[in-house]
Amino acid sequence: MRETNATDGDLNFIITKLIKIWLGPSPRYTNYNSALGVLTAIQFELYRRKIAFYEDLKIKENDDVYD
């Protein structure tokens, strides 16, 4: 259950606004590339820390489709 009524679009908007602030007024390709790297690292860390555990639990409950 979510703690707020925020939507996926709201989260997208907030993250986009933060990235635009971080990029500044005249970003270069390298800045965009760095921003994508940060977003990728966030994605992997969220999966590793919060989602993988749930996936492992469901494999134990329902068997592993890859076995």
mmCIF file as gemmi writes it, N, C-alpha and C atoms, coordinates in Angstrom:
data_model
loop_
_atom_site.group_PDB
_atom_site.id
_atom_site.type_symbol
_atom_site.label_atom_id
_atom_site.label_alt_id
_atom_site.label_comp_id
_atom_site.label_asym_id
_atom_site.label_entity_id
_atom_site.label_seq_id
_atom_site.pdbx_PDB_ins_code
_atom_site.Cartn_x
_atom_site.Cartn_y
_atom_site.Cartn_z
_atom_site.occupancy
_atom_site.B_iso_or_equiv
_atom_site.pdbx_formal_charge
_atom_site.auth_seq_id
_atom_site.auth_asym_id
_atom_site.pdbx_PDB_model_num
ATOM 1 N N . MET Axp A 1 ? 0.831 -1.181 0 1 0 ? 1 A 1
ATOM 2 C CA . MET Axp A 1 ? 0 0 0 1 0 ? 1 A 1
ATOM 3 C C . MET Axp A 1 ? 0.877 1.246 0 1 0 ? 1 A 1
ATOM 4 N N . ARG Axp A 2 ? 0.53 2.175 -0.839 1 0 ? 2 A 1
ATOM 5 C CA . ARG Axp A 2 ? 1.298 3.425 -0.904 1 0 ? 2 A 1
ATOM 6 C C . ARG Axp A 2 ? 0.984 4.335 0.268 1 0 ? 2 A 1
ATOM 7 N N . GLU Axp A 3 ? 1.976 5.122 0.635 1 0 ? 3 A 1
ATOM 8 C CA . GLU Axp A 3 ? 1.809 6.081 1.727 1 0 ? 3 A 1
ATOM 9 C C . GLU Axp A 3 ? 1.155 7.371 1.247 1 0 ? 3 A 1
ATOM 10 N N . THR Axp A 4 ? 1.135 7.569 -0.074 1 0 ? 4 A 1
ATOM 11 C CA . THR Axp A 4 ? 0.534 8.785 -0.63 1 0 ? 4 A 1
ATOM 12 C C . THR Axp A 4 ? -0.39 8.402 -1.779 1 0 ? 4 A 1
ATOM 13 N N . ASN Axp A 5 ? -1.07 9.383 -2.293 1 0 ? 5 A 1
ATOM 14 C CA . ASN Axp A 5 ? -1.914 9.191 -3.471 1 0 ? 5 A 1
ATOM 15 C C . ASN Axp A 5 ? -1.179 9.579 -4.744 1 0 ? 5 A 1
ATOM 16 N N . ALA Axp A 6 ? 0.135 9.74 -4.655 1 0 ? 6 A 1
ATOM 17 C CA . ALA Axp A 6 ? 0.927 10.131 -5.819 1 0 ? 6 A 1
ATOM 18 C C . ALA Axp A 6 ? 0.848 9.044 -6.885 1 0 ? 6 A 1
ATOM 19 N N . THR Axp A 7 ? 0.819 9.46 -8.136 1 0 ? 7 A 1
ATOM 20 C CA . THR Axp A 7 ? 0.745 8.533 -9.258 1 0 ? 7 A 1
ATOM 21 C C . THR Axp A 7 ? 2.131 8.287 -9.838 1 0 ? 7 A 1
ATOM 22 N N . ASP Axp A 8 ? 2.209 7.338 -10.758 1 0 ? 8 A 1
ATOM 23 C CA . ASP Axp A 8 ? 3.457 7.106 -11.481 1 0 ? 8 A 1
ATOM 24 C C . ASP Axp A 8 ? 3.884 8.373 -12.209 1 0 ? 8 A 1
ATOM 25 N N . GLY Axp A 9 ? 2.908 9.068 -12.771 1 0 ? 9 A 1
ATOM 26 C CA . GLY Axp A 9 ? 3.193 10.323 -13.465 1 0 ? 9 A 1
ATOM 27 C C . GLY Axp A 9 ? 3.771 11.378 -12.532 1 0 ? 9 A 1
ATOM 28 N N . ASP Axp A 10 ? 3.268 11.418 -11.31 1 0 ? 10 A 1
ATOM 29 C CA . ASP Axp A 10 ? 3.804 12.363 -10.322 1 0 ? 10 A 1
ATOM 30 C C . ASP Axp A 10 ? 5.27 12.059 -10.025 1 0 ? 10 A 1
ATOM 31 N N . LEU Axp A 11 ? 5.575 10.786 -9.85 1 0 ? 11 A 1
ATOM 32 C CA . LEU Axp A 11 ? 6.961 10.394 -9.582 1 0 ? 11 A 1
ATOM 33 C C . LEU Axp A 11 ? 7.857 10.744 -10.764 1 0 ? 11 A 1
ATOM 34 N N . ASN Axp A 12 ? 7.385 10.463 -11.968 1 0 ? 12 A 1
ATOM 35 C CA . ASN Axp A 12 ? 8.128 10.806 -13.183 1 0 ? 12 A 1
ATOM 36 C C . ASN Axp A 12 ? 8.392 12.306 -13.23 1 0 ? 12 A 1
ATOM 37 N N . PHE Axp A 13 ? 7.38 13.099 -12.942 1 0 ? 13 A 1
ATOM 38 C CA . PHE Axp A 13 ? 7.503 14.559 -12.971 1 0 ? 13 A 1
ATOM 39 C C . PHE Axp A 13 ? 8.558 15.039 -11.974 1 0 ? 13 A 1
ATOM 40 N N . ILE Axp A 14 ? 8.498 14.522 -10.748 1 0 ? 14 A 1
ATOM 41 C CA . ILE Axp A 14 ? 9.443 14.944 -9.706 1 0 ? 14 A 1
ATOM 42 C C . ILE Axp A 14 ? 10.878 14.593 -10.088 1 0 ? 14 A 1
ATOM 43 N N . ILE Axp A 15 ? 11.081 13.365 -10.548 1 0 ? 15 A 1
ATOM 44 C CA . ILE Axp A 15 ? 12.427 12.933 -10.932 1 0 ? 15 A 1
ATOM 45 C C . ILE Axp A 15 ? 12.938 13.757 -12.114 1 0 ? 15 A 1
ATOM 46 N N . THR Axp A 16 ? 12.068 14.005 -13.095 1 0 ? 16 A 1
ATOM 47 C CA . THR Axp A 16 ? 12.455 14.813 -14.259 1 0 ? 16 A 1
ATOM 48 C C . THR Axp A 16 ? 12.845 16.218 -13.841 1 0 ? 16 A 1
ATOM 49 N N . LYS Axp A 17 ? 12.064 16.822 -12.953 1 0 ? 17 A 1
ATOM 50 C CA . LYS Axp A 17 ? 12.388 18.178 -12.478 1 0 ? 17 A 1
ATOM 51 C C . LYS Axp A 17 ? 13.743 18.191 -11.76 1 0 ? 17 A 1
ATOM 52 N N . LEU Axp A 18 ? 14.019 17.195 -10.934 1 0 ? 18 A 1
ATOM 53 C CA . LEU Axp A 18 ? 15.31 17.124 -10.238 1 0 ? 18 A 1
ATOM 54 C C . LEU Axp A 18 ? 16.464 16.986 -11.225 1 0 ? 18 A 1
ATOM 55 N N . ILE Axp A 19 ? 16.28 16.15 -12.224 1 0 ? 19 A 1
ATOM 56 C CA . ILE Axp A 19 ? 17.331 15.966 -13.228 1 0 ? 19 A 1
ATOM 57 C C . ILE Axp A 19 ? 17.564 17.259 -14 1 0 ? 19 A 1
ATOM 58 N N . LYS Axp A 20 ? 16.484 17.953 -14.368 1 0 ? 20 A 1
ATOM 59 C CA . LYS Axp A 20 ? 16.644 19.219 -15.087 1 0 ? 20 A 1
ATOM 60 C C . LYS Axp A 20 ? 17.407 20.239 -14.251 1 0 ? 20 A 1
ATOM 61 N N . ILE Axp A 21 ? 17.125 20.288 -12.951 1 0 ? 21 A 1
ATOM 62 C CA . ILE Axp A 21 ? 17.857 21.197 -12.058 1 0 ? 21 A 1
ATOM 63 C C . ILE Axp A 21 ? 19.324 20.797 -12.007 1 0 ? 21 A 1
ATOM 64 N N . TRP Axp A 22 ? 19.577 19.503 -11.848 1 0 ? 22 A 1
ATOM 65 C CA . TRP Axp A 22 ? 20.938 18.997 -11.767 1 0 ? 22 A 1
ATOM 66 C C . TRP Axp A 22 ? 21.709 19.256 -13.055 1 0 ? 22 A 1
ATOM 67 N N . LEU Axp A 23 ? 21.047 19.104 -14.217 1 0 ? 23 A 1
ATOM 68 C CA . LEU Axp A 23 ? 21.704 19.33 -15.501 1 0 ? 23 A 1
ATOM 69 C C . LEU Axp A 23 ? 22.106 20.785 -15.708 1 0 ? 23 A 1
ATOM 70 N N . GLY Axp A 24 ? 21.339 21.695 -15.166 1 0 ? 24 A 1
ATOM 71 C CA . GLY Axp A 24 ? 21.639 23.113 -15.34 1 0 ? 24 A 1
ATOM 72 C C . GLY Axp A 24 ? 21.145 23.642 -16.671 1 0 ? 24 A 1
ATOM 73 N N . PRO Axp A 25 ? 21.472 24.91 -16.969 1 0 ? 25 A 1
ATOM 74 C CA . PRO Axp A 25 ? 20.9 25.578 -18.134 1 0 ? 25 A 1
ATOM 75 C C . PRO Axp A 25 ? 21.466 25.148 -19.488 1 0 ? 25 A 1
ATOM 76 N N . SER Axp A 26 ? 22.673 24.631 -19.534 1 0 ? 26 A 1
ATOM 77 C CA . SER Axp A 26 ? 23.294 24.278 -20.825 1 0 ? 26 A 1
ATOM 78 C C . SER Axp A 26 ? 23.965 22.902 -20.747 1 0 ? 26 A 1
ATOM 79 N N . PRO Axp A 27 ? 23.159 21.849 -20.589 1 0 ? 27 A 1
ATOM 80 C CA . PRO Axp A 27 ? 23.778 20.529 -20.464 1 0 ? 27 A 1
ATOM 81 C C . PRO Axp A 27 ? 24.41 20.068 -21.771 1 0 ? 27 A 1
ATOM 82 N N . ARG Axp A 28 ? 25.449 19.274 -21.634 1 0 ? 28 A 1
ATOM 83 C CA . ARG Axp A 28 ? 26.128 18.676 -22.776 1 0 ? 28 A 1
ATOM 84 C C . ARG Axp A 28 ? 25.783 17.188 -22.804 1 0 ? 28 A 1
ATOM 85 N N . TYR Axp A 29 ? 26.192 16.543 -23.852 1 0 ? 29 A 1
ATOM 86 C CA . TYR Axp A 29 ? 25.919 15.11 -23.988 1 0 ? 29 A 1
ATOM 87 C C . TYR Axp A 29 ? 26.421 14.334 -22.779 1 0 ? 29 A 1
ATOM 88 N N . THR Axp A 30 ? 27.608 14.659 -22.314 1 0 ? 30 A 1
ATOM 89 C CA . THR Axp A 30 ? 28.181 13.935 -21.177 1 0 ? 30 A 1
ATOM 90 C C . THR Axp A 30 ? 27.309 14.066 -19.931 1 0 ? 30 A 1
ATOM 91 N N . ASN Axp A 31 ? 26.656 15.219 -19.764 1 0 ? 31 A 1
ATOM 92 C CA . ASN Axp A 31 ? 25.762 15.4 -18.618 1 0 ? 31 A 1
ATOM 93 C C . ASN Axp A 31 ? 24.532 14.506 -18.725 1 0 ? 31 A 1
ATOM 94 N N . TYR Axp A 32 ? 23.963 14.435 -19.931 1 0 ? 32 A 1
ATOM 95 C CA . TYR Axp A 32 ? 22.826 13.535 -20.146 1 0 ? 32 A 1
ATOM 96 C C . TYR Axp A 32 ? 23.245 12.087 -19.92 1 0 ? 32 A 1
ATOM 97 N N . ASN Axp A 33 ? 24.431 11.74 -20.401 1 0 ? 33 A 1
ATOM 98 C CA . ASN Axp A 33 ? 24.948 10.391 -20.227 1 0 ? 33 A 1
ATOM 99 C C . ASN Axp A 33 ? 25.118 10.072 -18.741 1 0 ? 33 A 1
ATOM 100 N N . SER Axp A 34 ? 25.617 11.023 -17.973 1 0 ? 34 A 1
ATOM 101 C CA . SER Axp A 34 ? 25.768 10.832 -16.529 1 0 ? 34 A 1
ATOM 102 C C . SER Axp A 34 ? 24.412 10.656 -15.861 1 0 ? 34 A 1
ATOM 103 N N . ALA Axp A 35 ? 23.433 11.448 -16.269 1 0 ? 35 A 1
ATOM 104 C CA . ALA Axp A 35 ? 22.083 11.336 -15.698 1 0 ? 35 A 1
ATOM 105 C C . ALA Axp A 35 ? 21.505 9.946 -15.974 1 0 ? 35 A 1
ATOM 106 N N . LEU Axp A 36 ? 21.692 9.442 -17.184 1 0 ? 36 A 1
ATOM 107 C CA . LEU Axp A 36 ? 21.207 8.1 -17.508 1 0 ? 36 A 1
ATOM 108 C C . LEU Axp A 36 ? 21.913 7.046 -16.661 1 0 ? 36 A 1
ATOM 109 N N . GLY Axp A 37 ? 23.202 7.239 -16.42 1 0 ? 37 A 1
ATOM 110 C CA . GLY Axp A 37 ? 23.941 6.31 -15.566 1 0 ? 37 A 1
ATOM 111 C C . GLY Axp A 37 ? 23.399 6.298 -14.147 1 0 ? 37 A 1
ATOM 112 N N . VAL Axp A 38 ? 23.081 7.459 -13.619 1 0 ? 38 A 1
ATOM 113 C CA . VAL Axp A 38 ? 22.518 7.552 -12.268 1 0 ? 38 A 1
ATOM 114 C C . VAL Axp A 38 ? 21.155 6.869 -12.226 1 0 ? 38 A 1
ATOM 115 N N . LEU Axp A 39 ? 20.312 7.129 -13.221 1 0 ? 39 A 1
ATOM 116 C CA . LEU Axp A 39 ? 18.99 6.496 -13.251 1 0 ? 39 A 1
ATOM 117 C C . LEU Axp A 39 ? 19.098 4.98 -13.348 1 0 ? 39 A 1
ATOM 118 N N . THR Axp A 40 ? 20.054 4.496 -14.12 1 0 ? 40 A 1
ATOM 119 C CA . THR Axp A 40 ? 20.269 3.057 -14.24 1 0 ? 40 A 1
ATOM 120 C C . THR Axp A 40 ? 20.724 2.468 -12.913 1 0 ? 40 A 1
ATOM 121 N N . ALA Axp A 41 ? 21.641 3.151 -12.237 1 0 ? 41 A 1
ATOM 122 C CA . ALA Axp A 41 ? 22.12 2.68 -10.934 1 0 ? 41 A 1
ATOM 123 C C . ALA Axp A 41 ? 20.971 2.645 -9.92 1 0 ? 41 A 1
ATOM 124 N N . ILE Axp A 42 ? 20.109 3.635 -9.953 1 0 ? 42 A 1
ATOM 125 C CA . ILE Axp A 42 ? 18.947 3.666 -9.058 1 0 ? 42 A 1
ATOM 126 C C . ILE Axp A 42 ? 18.045 2.473 -9.34 1 0 ? 42 A 1
ATOM 127 N N . GLN Axp A 43 ? 17.809 2.204 -10.612 1 0 ? 43 A 1
ATOM 128 C CA . GLN Axp A 43 ? 16.96 1.08 -11.006 1 0 ? 43 A 1
ATOM 129 C C . GLN Axp A 43 ? 17.526 -0.242 -10.481 1 0 ? 43 A 1
ATOM 130 N N . PHE Axp A 44 ? 18.804 -0.469 -10.72 1 0 ? 44 A 1
ATOM 131 C CA . PHE Axp A 44 ? 19.42 -1.715 -10.273 1 0 ? 44 A 1
ATOM 132 C C . PHE Axp A 44 ? 19.416 -1.842 -8.756 1 0 ? 44 A 1
ATOM 133 N N . GLU Axp A 45 ? 19.686 -0.757 -8.068 1 0 ? 45 A 1
ATOM 134 C CA . GLU Axp A 45 ? 19.723 -0.793 -6.609 1 0 ? 45 A 1
ATOM 135 C C . GLU Axp A 45 ? 18.33 -1.045 -6.033 1 0 ? 45 A 1
ATOM 136 N N . LEU Axp A 46 ? 17.31 -0.434 -6.602 1 0 ? 46 A 1
ATOM 137 C CA . LEU Axp A 46 ? 15.939 -0.682 -6.157 1 0 ? 46 A 1
ATOM 138 C C . LEU Axp A 46 ? 15.589 -2.154 -6.352 1 0 ? 46 A 1
ATOM 139 N N . TYR Axp A 47 ? 15.939 -2.705 -7.502 1 0 ? 47 A 1
ATOM 140 C CA . TYR Axp A 47 ? 15.668 -4.113 -7.75 1 0 ? 47 A 1
ATOM 141 C C . TYR Axp A 47 ? 16.417 -5.002 -6.753 1 0 ? 47 A 1
ATOM 142 N N . ARG Axp A 48 ? 17.7 -4.736 -6.599 1 0 ? 48 A 1
ATOM 143 C CA . ARG Axp A 48 ? 18.533 -5.562 -5.719 1 0 ? 48 A 1
ATOM 144 C C . ARG Axp A 48 ? 18.051 -5.522 -4.277 1 0 ? 48 A 1
ATOM 145 N N . ARG Axp A 49 ? 17.707 -4.323 -3.801 1 0 ? 49 A 1
ATOM 146 C CA . ARG Axp A 49 ? 17.382 -4.156 -2.383 1 0 ? 49 A 1
ATOM 147 C C . ARG Axp A 49 ? 15.937 -4.485 -2.032 1 0 ? 49 A 1
ATOM 148 N N . LYS Axp A 50 ? 14.998 -4.252 -2.956 1 0 ? 50 A 1
ATOM 149 C CA . LYS Axp A 50 ? 13.584 -4.374 -2.615 1 0 ? 50 A 1
ATOM 150 C C . LYS Axp A 50 ? 12.81 -5.417 -3.409 1 0 ? 50 A 1
ATOM 151 N N . ILE Axp A 51 ? 13.17 -5.656 -4.651 1 0 ? 51 A 1
ATOM 152 C CA . ILE Axp A 51 ? 12.35 -6.513 -5.501 1 0 ? 51 A 1
ATOM 153 C C . ILE Axp A 51 ? 12.872 -7.945 -5.543 1 0 ? 51 A 1
ATOM 154 N N . ALA Axp A 52 ? 14.174 -8.15 -5.562 1 0 ? 52 A 1
ATOM 155 C CA . ALA Axp A 52 ? 14.748 -9.49 -5.672 1 0 ? 52 A 1
ATOM 156 C C . ALA Axp A 52 ? 14.272 -10.396 -4.535 1 0 ? 52 A 1
ATOM 157 N N . PHE Axp A 53 ? 14.161 -9.856 -3.342 1 0 ? 53 A 1
ATOM 158 C CA . PHE Axp A 53 ? 13.687 -10.637 -2.202 1 0 ? 53 A 1
ATOM 159 C C . PHE Axp A 53 ? 12.286 -11.177 -2.474 1 0 ? 53 A 1
ATOM 160 N N . TYR Axp A 54 ? 11.414 -10.339 -2.978 1 0 ? 54 A 1
ATOM 161 C CA . TYR Axp A 54 ? 10.049 -10.74 -3.298 1 0 ? 54 A 1
ATOM 162 C C . TYR Axp A 54 ? 10.045 -11.825 -4.377 1 0 ? 54 A 1
ATOM 163 N N . GLU Axp A 55 ? 10.86 -11.654 -5.395 1 0 ? 55 A 1
ATOM 164 C CA . GLU Axp A 55 ? 10.963 -12.645 -6.467 1 0 ? 55 A 1
ATOM 165 C C . GLU Axp A 55 ? 11.43 -13.993 -5.91 1 0 ? 55 A 1
ATOM 166 N N . ASP Axp A 56 ? 12.432 -13.977 -5.053 1 0 ? 56 A 1
ATOM 167 C CA . ASP Axp A 56 ? 12.943 -15.212 -4.45 1 0 ? 56 A 1
ATOM 168 C C . ASP Axp A 56 ? 11.865 -15.899 -3.605 1 0 ? 56 A 1
ATOM 169 N N . LEU Axp A 57 ? 11.095 -15.129 -2.872 1 0 ? 57 A 1
ATOM 170 C CA . LEU Axp A 57 ? 10.009 -15.671 -2.062 1 0 ? 57 A 1
ATOM 171 C C . LEU Axp A 57 ? 8.977 -16.369 -2.949 1 0 ? 57 A 1
ATOM 172 N N . LYS Axp A 58 ? 8.609 -15.735 -4.038 1 0 ? 58 A 1
ATOM 173 C CA . LYS Axp A 58 ? 7.617 -16.307 -4.948 1 0 ? 58 A 1
ATOM 174 C C . LYS Axp A 58 ? 8.14 -17.557 -5.649 1 0 ? 58 A 1
ATOM 175 N N . ILE Axp A 59 ? 9.441 -17.619 -5.924 1 0 ? 59 A 1
ATOM 176 C CA . ILE Axp A 59 ? 10.032 -18.831 -6.503 1 0 ? 59 A 1
ATOM 177 C C . ILE Axp A 59 ? 9.891 -19.992 -5.528 1 0 ? 59 A 1
ATOM 178 N N . LYS Axp A 60 ? 10.144 -19.728 -4.246 1 0 ? 60 A 1
ATOM 179 C CA . LYS Axp A 60 ? 9.999 -20.775 -3.231 1 0 ? 60 A 1
ATOM 180 C C . LYS Axp A 60 ? 8.55 -21.24 -3.114 1 0 ? 60 A 1
ATOM 181 N N . GLU Axp A 61 ? 7.621 -20.301 -3.224 1 0 ? 61 A 1
ATOM 182 C CA . GLU Axp A 61 ? 6.199 -20.635 -3.099 1 0 ? 61 A 1
ATOM 183 C C . GLU Axp A 61 ? 5.654 -21.355 -4.334 1 0 ? 61 A 1
ATOM 184 N N . ASN Axp A 62 ? 6.128 -20.975 -5.527 1 0 ? 62 A 1
ATOM 185 C CA . ASN Axp A 62 ? 5.502 -21.429 -6.771 1 0 ? 62 A 1
ATOM 186 C C . ASN Axp A 62 ? 6.414 -22.219 -7.693 1 0 ? 62 A 1
ATOM 187 N N . ASP Axp A 63 ? 7.59 -22.534 -7.267 1 0 ? 63 A 1
ATOM 188 C CA . ASP Axp A 63 ? 8.623 -23.189 -8.083 1 0 ? 63 A 1
ATOM 189 C C . ASP Axp A 63 ? 9.231 -22.211 -9.077 1 0 ? 63 A 1
ATOM 190 N N . ASP Axp A 64 ? 10.382 -22.6 -9.568 1 0 ? 64 A 1
ATOM 191 C CA . ASP Axp A 64 ? 11.143 -21.745 -10.471 1 0 ? 64 A 1
ATOM 192 C C . ASP Axp A 64 ? 10.859 -22.116 -11.923 1 0 ? 64 A 1
ATOM 193 N N . VAL Axp A 65 ? 10.391 -21.166 -12.685 1 0 ? 65 A 1
ATOM 194 C CA . VAL Axp A 65 ? 10.051 -21.419 -14.08 1 0 ? 65 A 1
ATOM 195 C C . VAL Axp A 65 ? 11.289 -21.777 -14.905 1 0 ? 65 A 1
ATOM 196 N N . TYR Axp A 66 ? 12.484 -21.407 -14.443 1 0 ? 66 A 1
ATOM 197 C CA . TYR Axp A 66 ? 13.71 -21.676 -15.181 1 0 ? 66 A 1
ATOM 198 C C . TYR Axp A 66 ? 14.339 -23.026 -14.861 1 0 ? 66 A 1
ATOM 199 N N . ASP Axp A 67 ? 13.799 -23.754 -13.909 1 0 ? 67 A 1
ATOM 200 C CA . ASP Axp A 67 ? 14.344 -25.093 -13.587 1 0 ? 67 A 1
ATOM 201 C C . ASP Axp A 67 ? 13.759 -26.144 -14.487 1 0 ? 67 A 1
